[in-house]
Amino acid sequence: MTQLHLIRNHIQRNLRYGLALILTATATLSYAQESISIHNPWVKATYPGQSVSAGYMTITSANDVTLVKIESDVSDSVEIHSMKMENNVMKMRMLTSLPLTAGKPYKLEPAGYHFMLFDLKKPLADTQTVNFELTFKNKQNVEFKQSVKAMVKSAENISGPANHDNHEHHHSH
């Protein structure tokens, strides 16, 4: 075999190996993305001059994963928060991530887990759409993204305790 044949065989073997890796990674990402379901995504409408809002949805994963990052087209900063009563005061805390147990729905709702949208680029009006990109990490530390479209709802169109104006913000950054 000539030197040229050896080089060509080596290149072909590496290309096949690389292609197999790409196909495996694509299949893993595709499978992971399909394993997340999002229901009832919505964002609270804002008043003129208000630069903060909150986002809600129910997230269910078929596998154990962790929500590690949220981005939005209407905000420069989105954080995961939890709320709970402490000494008769509703307190909110920032979370760096949100672990999701397989098959368990996580309701992000007023007075519970939710997303805080900071530094809004403009006020959010009723029936407007907000685009989110959620980044998850699986047990193998592979990250994958899920796009979500959420409807903006005004106070008149929200049922339940969705008003964020009556609690203290205690951030644990």
Residue frames as qw, qx, qy, qz and C-alpha x, y, z in Angstrom:
[[0.000, 0.889, 0.458, 0.000, 0.00, 0.00, 0.00],
 [0.401, 0.485, -0.031, 0.777, 1.27, 3.42, -0.84],
 [0.195, -0.170, -0.439, 0.860, 1.64, 6.25, 1.63],
 [0.309, -0.073, -0.196, -0.928, -1.28, 8.02, -0.10],
 [0.610, -0.275, -0.670, -0.323, -3.56, 5.00, 0.42],
 [0.473, -0.268, -0.667, 0.510, -2.67, 4.85, 4.13],
 [0.003, -0.097, -0.204, 0.974, -3.44, 8.55, 4.58],
 [0.456, -0.146, -0.407, -0.778, -6.74, 8.24, 2.69],
 [0.607, -0.298, -0.735, -0.040, -7.81, 5.21, 4.79],
 [0.333, -0.223, -0.546, 0.736, -6.90, 7.05, 7.98],
 [0.180, 0.021, -0.011, -0.983, -8.94, 10.11, 6.95],
 [0.554, -0.209, -0.570, -0.569, -11.95, 7.98, 5.96],
 [0.542, -0.295, -0.742, 0.261, -11.85, 6.11, 9.29],
 [0.170, -0.209, -0.394, 0.879, -11.70, 9.41, 11.23],
 [0.324, -0.068, -0.250, -0.910, -14.55, 10.87, 9.17],
 [0.593, -0.290, -0.694, -0.286, -16.75, 7.82, 9.88],
 [0.450, -0.298, -0.644, 0.543, -15.91, 8.05, 13.59],
 [0.007, -0.111, -0.151, 0.982, -16.67, 11.78, 13.63],
 [0.449, -0.168, -0.456, -0.750, -19.94, 11.27, 11.78],
 [0.573, -0.331, -0.749, 0.026, -20.95, 8.55, 14.26],
 [0.288, -0.261, -0.498, 0.775, -20.24, 10.94, 17.15],
 [0.195, 0.016, -0.099, -0.976, -22.29, 13.71, 15.55],
 [0.544, -0.241, -0.617, -0.515, -25.22, 11.35, 14.90],
 [0.515, -0.330, -0.722, 0.324, -25.09, 10.06, 18.49],
 [0.136, -0.207, -0.321, 0.914, -24.99, 13.59, 19.91],
 [0.332, -0.075, -0.308, -0.888, -27.85, 14.70, 17.67],
 [0.574, -0.308, -0.718, -0.246, -29.96, 11.70, 18.66],
 [0.411, -0.313, -0.628, 0.581, -29.23, 12.38, 22.35],
 [0.033, 0.133, 0.119, -0.983, -30.18, 16.05, 22.04],
 [0.445, -0.154, -0.502, -0.725, -33.30, 15.23, 20.05],
 [0.558, -0.337, -0.757, 0.030, -34.38, 12.59, 22.59],
 [0.298, -0.268, -0.510, 0.761, -33.66, 14.90, 25.52],
 [0.168, 0.013, -0.079, -0.983, -35.61, 17.78, 24.00],
 [0.532, -0.234, -0.598, -0.552, -38.64, 15.57, 23.32],
 [0.501, -0.280, -0.770, 0.277, -38.63, 14.43, 26.95],
 [0.068, -0.231, -0.382, 0.892, -39.62, 17.89, 28.28],
 [0.024, -0.630, -0.660, -0.409, -43.24, 19.00, 28.15],
 [0.060, -0.083, -0.247, 0.963, -44.39, 22.53, 28.92],
 [0.087, -0.623, -0.747, -0.215, -48.00, 23.41, 29.71],
 [0.169, -0.906, -0.386, -0.036, -49.81, 26.72, 30.22],
 [0.533, -0.096, -0.065, 0.838, -46.84, 29.12, 29.82],
 [0.026, 0.889, 0.338, 0.309, -47.74, 32.73, 30.58],
 [0.426, 0.041, -0.240, 0.871, -46.19, 36.01, 31.73],
 [0.106, -0.757, -0.509, 0.395, -47.75, 38.74, 33.83],
 [0.303, 0.765, 0.237, 0.517, -48.46, 41.99, 31.94],
 [0.453, -0.227, -0.282, 0.815, -46.73, 45.12, 33.26],
 [0.024, 0.923, 0.318, -0.214, -47.73, 48.70, 33.95],
 [0.454, 0.805, -0.078, 0.375, -46.01, 51.61, 32.18],
 [0.051, -0.810, 0.456, -0.365, -42.54, 52.15, 33.68],
 [0.835, -0.377, 0.376, -0.136, -42.43, 48.72, 35.32],
 [0.355, 0.654, -0.652, -0.144, -39.19, 46.89, 34.41],
 [0.120, -0.212, 0.951, -0.190, -39.89, 43.54, 36.12],
 [0.779, -0.023, -0.175, -0.602, -42.40, 40.78, 35.46],
 [0.480, -0.275, 0.814, -0.176, -42.88, 37.11, 36.27],
 [0.569, 0.245, -0.620, -0.481, -43.29, 33.99, 34.13],
 [0.631, -0.145, 0.643, -0.410, -45.17, 30.81, 34.91],
 [0.680, 0.269, -0.557, -0.393, -45.68, 27.36, 33.39],
 [0.858, -0.294, 0.389, -0.162, -45.79, 23.68, 34.29],
 [0.359, 0.614, -0.691, -0.132, -42.68, 21.70, 33.33],
 [0.907, -0.179, 0.350, -0.152, -42.62, 17.91, 33.24],
 [0.233, 0.631, -0.714, -0.193, -39.58, 15.88, 32.23],
 [0.949, 0.033, -0.248, -0.191, -39.54, 12.21, 31.30],
 [0.787, 0.104, -0.392, 0.465, -36.00, 12.01, 32.74],
 [0.498, -0.743, -0.150, 0.421, -34.20, 13.50, 35.74],
 [0.490, 0.512, 0.100, 0.698, -32.79, 16.81, 34.47],
 [0.314, -0.593, -0.298, 0.679, -31.90, 20.22, 35.87],
 [0.273, 0.892, 0.253, 0.258, -33.08, 23.56, 34.54],
 [0.656, -0.288, -0.055, 0.695, -29.86, 25.61, 34.53],
 [0.144, -0.235, 0.151, 0.949, -30.62, 28.74, 32.50],
 [0.306, 0.725, 0.615, -0.043, -33.50, 30.79, 31.08],
 [0.180, -0.174, 0.239, 0.938, -33.30, 33.47, 28.44],
 [0.304, 0.711, 0.605, -0.189, -36.03, 35.66, 26.96],
 [0.397, 0.432, 0.362, 0.724, -36.43, 38.01, 24.03],
 [0.162, -0.853, -0.285, -0.406, -38.12, 40.68, 26.21],
 [0.575, -0.812, 0.096, -0.018, -35.64, 40.81, 29.08],
 [0.343, 0.721, -0.569, 0.198, -31.92, 41.13, 29.68],
 [0.033, 0.304, -0.863, 0.403, -32.04, 38.86, 32.73],
 [0.789, -0.265, -0.290, -0.473, -34.28, 35.93, 33.74],
 [0.013, -0.372, 0.826, -0.423, -33.89, 34.18, 37.09],
 [0.592, -0.313, -0.728, -0.147, -35.50, 31.14, 38.70],
 [0.187, -0.387, 0.447, -0.784, -37.14, 32.05, 42.01],
 [0.415, -0.366, -0.832, 0.036, -38.99, 30.27, 44.80],
 [0.292, -0.476, 0.137, -0.818, -41.47, 31.81, 47.20],
 [0.555, -0.338, -0.754, 0.092, -42.59, 30.58, 50.60],
 [0.417, -0.812, -0.086, -0.400, -44.09, 31.89, 53.81],
 [0.602, 0.010, -0.536, 0.592, -41.64, 32.55, 56.65],
 [0.188, -0.343, -0.502, 0.771, -42.93, 34.13, 59.88],
 [0.262, 0.753, 0.543, -0.263, -46.10, 35.30, 58.11],
 [0.140, 0.772, -0.265, -0.560, -44.05, 37.05, 55.42],
 [0.875, 0.440, 0.191, 0.067, -43.90, 35.85, 51.83],
 [0.291, -0.729, 0.472, 0.402, -40.19, 35.62, 50.92],
 [0.816, 0.575, -0.038, -0.045, -38.66, 35.13, 47.51],
 [0.536, -0.576, 0.523, 0.327, -35.27, 33.53, 46.85],
 [0.542, 0.643, -0.440, -0.317, -33.22, 33.22, 43.67],
 [0.892, -0.144, 0.425, 0.060, -32.23, 29.68, 42.71],
 [0.060, -0.592, 0.629, 0.501, -29.19, 28.91, 40.55],
 [0.285, 0.088, -0.852, -0.431, -30.98, 25.87, 39.08],
 [0.715, -0.075, 0.267, -0.642, -34.15, 23.81, 39.39],
 [0.057, -0.177, 0.977, 0.107, -33.72, 20.00, 39.55],
 [0.722, 0.072, -0.112, -0.679, -36.64, 18.16, 37.93],
 [0.440, -0.148, 0.876, -0.129, -37.52, 14.61, 38.94],
 [0.142, 0.004, -0.822, -0.552, -38.67, 12.34, 36.10],
 [0.247, -0.439, -0.826, -0.252, -42.45, 12.27, 35.70],
 [0.228, -0.617, -0.541, 0.524, -43.15, 14.92, 38.37],
 [0.202, 0.780, 0.313, 0.503, -44.85, 18.11, 37.10],
 [0.380, -0.299, -0.273, 0.831, -43.26, 21.31, 38.45],
 [0.077, 0.859, 0.471, 0.189, -45.78, 24.11, 38.61],
 [0.312, -0.027, -0.085, 0.946, -44.21, 27.52, 38.24],
 [0.178, -0.725, -0.577, -0.331, -47.00, 29.68, 39.60],
 [0.140, -0.705, 0.164, -0.676, -47.69, 32.78, 41.69],
 [0.614, -0.602, 0.339, -0.380, -46.62, 32.22, 45.32],
 [0.944, -0.127, 0.283, 0.117, -44.36, 29.29, 44.29],
 [0.557, -0.172, 0.476, 0.659, -41.56, 28.62, 41.83],
 [0.437, 0.854, 0.268, -0.092, -41.51, 31.16, 38.98],
 [0.615, 0.230, 0.144, 0.740, -39.25, 33.06, 36.59],
 [0.093, -0.854, -0.161, 0.486, -38.43, 36.71, 37.28],
 [0.577, 0.545, 0.274, 0.543, -37.82, 38.82, 34.18],
 [0.342, -0.725, -0.091, 0.591, -35.61, 41.80, 35.01],
 [0.120, -0.489, 0.351, 0.790, -34.69, 44.85, 32.91],
 [0.555, 0.553, 0.621, 0.005, -37.59, 44.47, 30.49],
 [0.353, 0.052, 0.407, 0.841, -36.86, 46.03, 27.11],
 [0.279, -0.233, -0.236, -0.901, -40.43, 47.43, 26.95],
 [0.544, -0.066, 0.505, -0.667, -43.73, 47.03, 28.85],
 [0.012, 0.062, 0.978, 0.200, -45.51, 43.72, 28.39],
 [0.496, 0.057, -0.011, -0.866, -49.06, 44.06, 27.06],
 [0.698, 0.116, 0.600, -0.373, -51.98, 41.64, 27.28],
 [0.864, 0.423, 0.251, -0.104, -51.93, 38.94, 24.51],
 [0.264, 0.795, -0.540, -0.080, -48.31, 39.73, 23.53],
 [0.984, 0.003, -0.153, 0.086, -46.06, 36.67, 23.09],
 [0.253, -0.808, 0.531, -0.021, -42.81, 36.20, 25.03],
 [0.864, 0.308, -0.396, 0.035, -40.20, 33.74, 23.75],
 [0.574, -0.671, 0.462, -0.080, -38.18, 31.78, 26.30],
 [0.720, 0.382, -0.577, 0.050, -35.23, 29.48, 25.76],
 [0.743, -0.569, 0.287, -0.204, -34.81, 27.06, 28.66],
 [0.465, 0.524, -0.707, 0.092, -31.49, 25.25, 29.03],
 [0.890, -0.373, 0.131, -0.226, -31.52, 21.88, 30.78],
 [0.162, 0.570, -0.803, 0.061, -28.70, 19.56, 31.77],
 [0.913, -0.136, -0.290, -0.253, -29.15, 15.79, 31.99],
 [0.817, -0.538, 0.201, 0.053, -27.34, 13.32, 34.28],
 [0.832, 0.141, 0.181, 0.505, -24.54, 12.96, 31.71],
 [0.244, -0.633, 0.019, 0.734, -23.98, 16.77, 31.89],
 [0.259, 0.271, 0.606, 0.702, -25.25, 17.18, 28.33],
 [0.169, 0.439, 0.269, -0.840, -27.05, 20.50, 27.92],
 [0.149, 0.391, 0.749, 0.514, -30.07, 20.88, 25.66],
 [0.128, 0.128, 0.116, -0.977, -32.47, 23.73, 25.00],
 [0.112, 0.552, 0.825, 0.047, -36.24, 23.96, 24.83],
 [0.037, -0.155, -0.162, -0.974, -38.02, 26.92, 23.21],
 [0.034, -0.559, -0.782, 0.274, -41.26, 28.11, 24.79],
 [0.056, -0.392, -0.258, -0.881, -43.78, 30.73, 23.67],
 [0.161, -0.437, -0.726, 0.507, -45.71, 32.29, 26.55],
 [0.033, -0.718, -0.456, -0.524, -48.78, 34.52, 26.36],
 [0.101, 0.102, -0.385, 0.912, -48.79, 37.77, 28.34],
 [0.303, -0.625, -0.702, -0.157, -51.86, 38.09, 30.58],
 [0.100, -0.515, 0.163, -0.836, -53.15, 41.22, 32.27],
 [0.141, -0.079, 0.749, -0.643, -54.46, 41.16, 35.87],
 [0.657, 0.142, 0.121, -0.730, -58.03, 40.94, 34.55],
 [0.812, 0.273, -0.425, -0.293, -57.20, 37.70, 32.71],
 [0.313, 0.304, -0.834, 0.339, -55.39, 35.99, 35.60],
 [0.760, -0.493, -0.232, -0.355, -57.20, 33.73, 38.01],
 [0.845, -0.286, -0.298, 0.340, -55.61, 33.18, 41.41],
 [0.405, -0.861, 0.020, 0.307, -53.01, 35.05, 43.49],
 [0.752, 0.386, 0.151, 0.513, -50.85, 36.34, 40.65],
 [0.018, 0.962, -0.044, 0.269, -50.12, 39.74, 42.10],
 [0.774, 0.054, -0.305, 0.552, -46.40, 40.02, 42.94],
 [0.061, 0.713, -0.093, 0.693, -46.74, 43.43, 44.56],
 [0.603, -0.665, 0.120, -0.423, -47.33, 42.21, 48.14],
 [0.943, -0.244, -0.058, 0.217, -44.17, 40.32, 49.05],
 [0.272, -0.849, 0.382, 0.243, -40.61, 41.03, 50.04],
 [0.800, 0.527, -0.275, 0.088, -37.78, 40.25, 47.64],
 [0.557, -0.677, 0.478, 0.057, -34.97, 38.41, 49.43],
 [0.779, 0.545, -0.307, -0.030, -32.41, 37.35, 46.87],
 [0.745, -0.506, 0.396, 0.178, -29.73, 34.84, 47.79],
 [0.644, 0.729, -0.230, -0.023, -27.26, 35.58, 45.00]]
